């Protein structure tokens, strides 16, 4: 049962509002003034606070200001209950961090809708979604309820890209965000001589292609399917709605995207500061991860060179060293990682074992 703190100095309004909320199966705690309300909020940790603005001793603005400064109460959804409808009054409350306004007089439907919406949004903001196809579906379903957008992502579709098929090209205008349902995708940049640098490898449950939408720019890289792959395609407008329409929704969606951004930043730092030996060790482990449990990978020296940003000759030399050190085996063009923990040590320490 959700707990609601109601702070209202008018006895009749306080009792009537409390009764409506109780009939809707909410646990209601009441406070006749702001000072008592602040104390109860800190003691009871309610799921939602409904607070009048005009009260003696401590008004609603003061209550919100105090509670927003305390860690244990700062995240509790806060709804103002007021007869004040001037734009400046509403703006003042929103600037302080209020989540919603209910204007007196209100009916029971308005009250309960406001409470339910706020609790749903808070639950969405607090919920952790798995970076998986099921997690994405769950998030979109919850977002549809909170935003009241039944059509949100209705145009998303799953499309199969055959091996070596182009997904988008450098310079294209981004129209969608992609989610890997199955398969693998490589992103790469090409210079004027046609040489490639593989900037990222995407596996199942990865998002990609969203950065240029955030930057309002064209694609700065190309993407190609490394094998037959199923991709969920989310239209640009739906992506923007998920990210910017409501802070409660965006917090959860950003959580789904952040891991891939962090991975990309790490890769760029590694390209800048790690040795060729470290970069090749990391690339081999990443390719093994793309194959899930299999430790055997098939990658050309040229492609491996494109991943780590070096010459094929350097790749051949380091692979030979890894083989001599017993970390990998090479047979018929296939590399088997036999000592992944040793490769991890190479990444950390860059020493021969």
Buried (B, 14 or more C-beta within 10 A) or exposed (E): EBEBBBBBBBEEBBEBBBEBBEEBEBBBBBBBBBBBBBEBBEEBEBBBBBBBBEBEEBBBBBBBBBBBEEEEBEEBBBBBBBEBEEEEBBEBBEEBEBBBBBEEEBEBEEBBEBBBBBBBBBBBBEBEBEBBBEBBBBBBEBBBBBBEBEEBBEEBEEBEBEEEBEBBEBEBEBEBBBBBBBBBBBBBBBEEEEEBBBBBBBBBBBBBBBBBBBEEEEBEBBBBBBEBBBBBBBBBEBBEBBBEBBEBBBBBBEBBBEEBBEBBEEBEEBBEEBBBBBBBBBBBBBBBEBBEEEBEBEBEBEBBBBBBBBEBEBBEEBBEBBBEBEBBBEEEEEBEBBBBEBBEBBBEEEEEE
